[in-house]
Amino acid sequence: MKDERLWRVGAVELARRFRDGSLTPLAVAQACLARLDAVNPRIGAVVARRDEQFLAEAQAATARHARGAALSALDGIALTVKDSLFAAELPTTWGTPALRDFRSDQDELAVARARDGGALVLGKTNVPEFALEGYTANPLFGVTRNPWNLALTAGGSSGGAVAAVAAGIGPLALGQDGGGSIRRPASHTGLVGLKPSLGAVPRHHALPSLLLDFEVIGPVARTVADARLLFDAVRGPAPVDRCSLAAAHAARERRPHAPARVLYVERLGDAPLDPQVAASVRRAADRLEALGHRVEHGRLPLDPDFHGEAWSRIGDIGLARLFERHPEWERLASAKYREMAARGRRLPATLLAQIGEQVAQLRRDTVALFERIDVVMMPAAAALPWPADLAYPDRIAGQTVGPRGHALYTGWVNAASLPALALPCTPSREGLPIGLQLIGPYGADDALLDLGAAYEAACPWADRWPDLR
């Protein structure tokens, strides 16, 4: 393999080749930096770098592999970190001028676990301001563009993370998903993205959550195996996050059903869905059925409608509380977010209590749902990628939609605390990626990865690359 193609090698294959000595972490790290230099100016994915330390750590990883003392299967593999997660030695700006110069002296726990396994943190990836949008742009670093079409968005809020992986800057990324912020961008860029069960990846040393307990950390990768590699490195209980103890227990207790009982939900109510997305995900459902799984077409027997109504209010209240604690951040924040916080201050406390009750009921209702099925399958996003500098598409399938029209398939999963796996399916006529998502009961992260791997074996996508030369 030519050196200039090393950036195309996946994480699991890198681990194998590091073990057999046919590649070294240093050679691959150098190729990643060369690729970063070549493509990042056009896509705006990586916003902070640590080249010198990155290469020094790659050299140390190379030495460990040479003496057979690798720290883990992740040792020597490049990783980017979303700019809403703390990573020591790097700024964490959250996309806002208020944090332009902020640096934490600690890693978020998931970042620390990845580093402890020998992962090489290449840099930080772009986010929308406060990571509250479904596209990626901010006053500090500008717009992140989709490697498949530079005029279009990579989605958000993990837009920088997916753009980096899709463009070959690094094989793995740590993202964050509070309402679809891993799964929708993954679907827009032809990648795998896992939104784990609440607590599967514990949170510690973190920015304040603006979305209740909906925000979780998960992997972005080109293949299911690569995503699993990173997930396994950062998952597992930690006493500082009590939810992680419940997640670990649920994972141990969960026994997958074979063949899987899949409920395919093409639409949520009468909300519009791009016809190309619908056709692509429907073909994927047919392929799952051809693999021997029991696929039932139907409606989602839950009531997630409140989530669409409450979503903006949750964010407004979260920002109001954030700015109450950090008034200096509000002074420097963009006007849009100051206005959101002002709305949040005007909302009654009883509304937040009502939302909490509705979330609790939704979580109870999903228990009954997953007694009769194993997986819900649906589109990951209702729209194809739209112009990169627009926050959201205002029309889908000829119908006018609001800010969450493209995102209605994902947010309820966060509210319900469930795991969900985004996978590529057949691209659009224009060659744009389209993604599906598989949603399972609480604790079924491994079962989703197993099902995703089986689907990938039948419908591989790892050889699809955008034409970025």
N, C-alpha and C positions, 0 to 999 in steps of 0.2 A: 504494500500500500504506500502511495506517495505521501510524503510528509504533509503536503498542503491539504490532504484529505483527512487528516487525523481528527479534525473537528467534527467529522461525521460519525465517528465511532460512538456507539451507545455506552451507557454506564456499565451494564452487566458485562458487555464484551470487553470494555476496558479493564474491569476487574480480572477477568480471565487472562487477558494478555499481560497484565502486570504480573500475575502469578507465574505465567510460563516464561516471562522474560522477553517476550517479543516486542513489547512496548515499555516505555518508562513514563512515569508521571511527569517528569520534566519535559520530555519531548512533546507530550500532549498539552501541557500547560503553555508551552511556547506557541503551539499551533492555535490554542484558544485565544491567546492575546493577539496573535496576528489576525485571526478572524474578527475579533473585536475591533481592531483598528480599521479593518476593511469595510465592515458593514454598519457599525454602530452610528457613525455620523448620519446615515440615511434613515435609520429606524428609531433612534433615540431610546434604546432599551436600557442601557446601563448608565447610571448617573454618578457613580462614585467607584473608583478603582483603587487597588492596592498592589500594583504590579510587582514591586520589589519584594514585598512579603510573600505574595502569591508564588513567585518563582523560588524563593528560599524554602518555602514549605513544600513545593514540588520536589526540590532537590532532596529534602529530608525524607519525603515519602519514597523517592527512588532508592535511597539508601536502605530504608526499612525493607522494601520489597527485595532488594538484592541479598539481604541476609535472612530472608524468610520470616520477618517479624512485622508483617502488616498489622495495623491496628484493627482493621475490620475490612469487609468487602468494599467499603466506601473509601478506603485509604488511597489518596492520590487523585481522586476524581473531582473535577471542577464543579463548583456550585455557586449560583447567584442567590442573593437574599433580597426579598422585597423591601422597599424603603419604608415600610411601616413596622419593621421588626428590628430590634436592637442587634447590632453586630459591632463589637468592640473594634476600635481602630478605624471605623468608618462612620460618616455622618448618618443620622436618622432624621431626615427632614420632614417626612410625612407629606411631602409635596407642598409645604406651606412656607411662605417667607418668615413666619414666626419662628421656625426651627432651622433656619438656613445654616446656622453654625453649631447646631446641637450635636453632641456626641455622647453616647453612653459609654461608661467604662466597663459595662457588662454585656454579655450576649443574652438575648432571649434564650430560654432553656432549649428550645429545639435547635437553635443555631449552635449552642454549646455542645449539644449531643452530636450533631453532625461533625463539628470540629474534633471532638474527642475520638470519633471514628476515623479521623484522618482526612475528612473532606477538605478541599482547598477552596476557601471563599474567595472568589474572583472579584466580586463587587456587589453594589446595590442596584436594584432595578426600579424603574420609574413607576409612580403612582399618581392618580388624581389627588387634588388637595384633600387631606384628611381621609383619603381612600373611600370616598363616599359616592363615587360615580361609576357608571358602567362603561366609560371610556377612559383614556389615560392622557391627561394634559395638566399642567400646572404652571404657575408663574415663574418657578425656578428653572425648570428644565424643558419646558415646552411640551410638544406633542410626541407621543409614541405612535409609530406607524406599523402597519401590518406587513410583515415580510412578503406575504403573498400578493399584496397590492399596496404600494406605498401611499396611495391616495386614501386608503381606508384605515379604520381603526383596528387595533388588535384587541379591543374590548377593555374592560377594567373591572375591578381596580388592579388586578394583577397583570396589567397590559405589558409592562416592561418585562416581567418574568417570562411570559409566554413568547414575547418577541425575541428575547435572548435565546431561548431554547429552539424556537422554530428556525432562527437564522443560523444556528450552529455555534453561537458564542460559548455555550457550555451545555453539557448533556442534561443537567438537572437544575431545578430552581425550587426554592422554598417560597410558596405563595401564602395568601391568607384569603379566606372565603367567609364573608359575613352575610351574603345574600346571593351568591353565585359568582363571586369574584375570582375564583379559580376555574370553575366549570365553563362559564360563558366565554372567557378569553381563550381557554383551551379549544373550545369548539370553533372559534373564529380563526385559529391558527393551525389546526390539524394535529393537536396534541392530546395526550392523556393528562387528566387532572383529577386528583382525588380530594374531595371534601370529606374528611374523616368524621366519624361519630364525635359528638361533643365530648371532649376529655380524652380522646384516644391519643392525641398529642397534647401533653399538659402545657399550660401557660404559666410563665413566671418571668419576671423582669420584662414587663411588656408596657407598651403605651396603653392609656385608658381605652376601654372598649366604648365605642359610641353606639353600639347596636346590641345592648343587653348582653346575653351570653351566646349570641349567634356566631361570633367570629372565631374561626378555627384555622389552624395552620395545616397545610397539606402540600404534597409534592406535585410538581409539574415536570413531565418528561415526554419523550417521544414514544415510549412503549410501556405496556403494563408492567413488564419485569423491571424496567428502570424505575418506575414510580414506586413499586413495591420495595425496591432496594433502599430508597431514601426514606420511605414511610417506616420501614422496619428499624432504621437507624434512629429515628426521632420519637417513636411511639413509646408507650409504656407508662405505668403509674409513677406519680411523684407526690409525696405527701403534701407539698405546697399547693396542689390543685386537687381538691377532693373529688371533682368530677372525673379525674383520671382514674381514681380507684373504681368508680362505678363502671367506667368504660372498659377497664381491664377485666372486671368480673363478667360483664356482658359478653366480651369477646371470647372468654373461656367457655361460657355456657352456650354460645350460639352453635348450633349444629346445622350445616347446610342441607337442604332437601335436594335430592337428585331423582329425576331431572328437575330443574328449577321451574317453579310456577310463576310465570311472568304476566303481569297486567300491563298491557301496552296502552298508554293514554296519549292519544295524539293531540287532543285539544283540552284546554281548560275553559269551560263555558263557551261563550261566543267570541272570545278574544281572538284577534287575527293571528294567523301563522303563515309565514312565507311558504308558498306552495312547493318550492324546491326543498325546503327543510322538511316539510311534511312527507314528501315522496321519498327522500333519502332515509329518514328514520323509519318509515314504514318498510322499506326494503331491508333494513337491518333487523327489524322485528321478524320478518319472514325468514331471514337467515338464522336467527336464533331458533326459530321453530324447526327449520331444516336440520339443525344440530341436535334435535331431540328434546328440546325444552317445550313445556306446555305454555303457549302464548295465547292469552285471552285479550281481545280488544274491548275496551270499555272506558267508562268515565272514572275519574278519581273519586272514590266514595268518602271524601273528606270535605271540609269547608275551609279552604285556605284564603277565601276572599277577604277576610278581615286583614290579612297580611298586606295585601295591596293597598288597602285604605290606611293602615296603620304605619306602613313602612316609613313614609316621609316624616311622620310625627315622631317615630322612634329616633330617627337621625336628628331631628330638630331638638328633641329633649336631650339627647346625648351631647350635642354641641353646646347647648345652654349650660349643662353641668360642667363640661370641659372648660368653658370660658369662665365660669364661676371660680373654678380652681386656678386657672391661669389667665387672668385678665390681660396680661401683656400679649398673649397669643392672639386674643381677639382683636387687639388694636392693629396687628399686622396681617391678619387674615384677609382674604379676598372678600369683597362686599357680599357676594352670594352667601357665604358661610356666616357672616355677621347677621345677615337677614334671617337665615335659618335659625340661628341661636335666639334671635329676638322672638321669632314665632314660638320657639320651644318654651321660652319664659312665660308666654301668655297661656300656655296650655295648663289645664288643671291637673293636680296630682292624681285625681281619681281616674284620669284617662290612662295613666301609666299602670295603675292597679288593674284597670279593665283589660288592657293589653296583656298583662301578666296572666290573668285568668284565662284569656283566650288561648294563649300559648300553652298553658298547662293542659287545657282541654284538647288542643290539637295533639299534644304528645300522648295523651291517653288514647285518643281515637286511633292513632297509628298502631298501637299495640293490637287492637282488634283487627285492623286491616291486615297486618302481617301474620295473623293466625291462619288465614286462608290462602295467602300468596307469599312468595319469597322475595319478589323484586317488582318494583314499578319501573317501567321503561317509558321515557318521554323525551322530547327534544331538549337539548341543553339551552337553546336560545330560540326565540321566536323569529328572529330576523337574521339575514346575512349581514356581514360587516358593512358599515355605513361610513360616510366621510370622516376622516380622522379628527377633524377639529370640531365636530358636532358631539354634544353630550349624549344624544340618543337619536334614533330615527323617529321622525314624526309621523311616518306612514309605514304600515306593514300590510302587504296584500291589498293595497288600495284603500285601507281604512286609516283614519287618523288615530294616533295613539299618543299617550302621555309619556313621561320620563321612564316609567317602569314597564311599558308595553312590550319591550324586547326581553324583559327579565322575569316575567311572571312564572316561568317554569321552575325557577331555582330558589327564590326566597323562602317559600314555605318549607323547604327541606331544612334550612337553617333553623327556622322557628321550631320545627319538630325535632331537632337535634339529631337527625338521621345521617348516615353515611351515603355519599353519592359519588359515582365514578363517571367522568366524562370521557367518551371515546370517539375517535373520528369515524365517520361513515362516508358514503359516496359524496364526493364534492359536487358543487353546483356546475351548471353548464359553463360558467365563466372560469371554472377551476378554483373557486373559493371553497375553503374548508367548511364542512358542516359537522356538527357533533350531536351525539345522543348522550343521555345520562341514564345510568342504572342506579336506582335508589333502593336501599335495603333497610331492614329493621335495625334498631339501635344495637351496635356491636357487631354487625355483619360485614365489616370492612373487608375481611379476608375472603368471604364468600363472593363479594362483588369483584374483587381482584381476580379470583379464580374464574368467574364467569367472563370477565373482561378478557382474560388471557385466552380462553377458549374461542371467544368471538374473534380476537385478533389473529389467532392461528388460522381461522377460516377466511378472514378478510384482512390481510396484512396491509399496513400503511406506512411502515417505517422507511420505505424507499421513496416516499413522496417528499420532495424538497422544493422550496420556493426558488425562483430563478433570481437569486441575488449573486451577482458576479463581482 
